[in-house]
């Protein structure tokens, strides 16, 4: 699926990467993608919650044909010449990592296999939402470029 810049404050830079474990029972272990603010967009707070009861400021929902998991856990790692705060600002890049074990904890029964389609929907506190819809390849590999 194509990824369009939304009328919000975020855009994905580069591809969505899935890391998996191939074999007799192939599994997807994590998703990784890089976020930036759109030109002239407002900064976005990427502060990670201090504990399990806190919620993210940037909400990411997971859904597939059988599951909807709101506000899943994710982590961030700023790349390049970012400053030291947790605000994603103009000219900064932040790598977002989502572990499938965290998705499965939040939403029992989530299993992604070959050819599975899923959506990660990013919801910043202001501006539009950004759905990232992807389909896994027919064979689960250690590293998969989902576009």
Buried (B, 14 or more C-beta within 10 A) or exposed (E): EEBEEBEBBBBBEBBBBBBBEEEEEBBBBBBBBBBBBBEEBBBBBBEEEEEEEEEBBBBBBBBBEEBEBBBBBBEBEBBEEBEEEBBBBEEBBBBBBBBBEBBBBBBEEBEBEBEBEBBBBBBBEEBBEBBBBBEBBEEBBEEBEBE
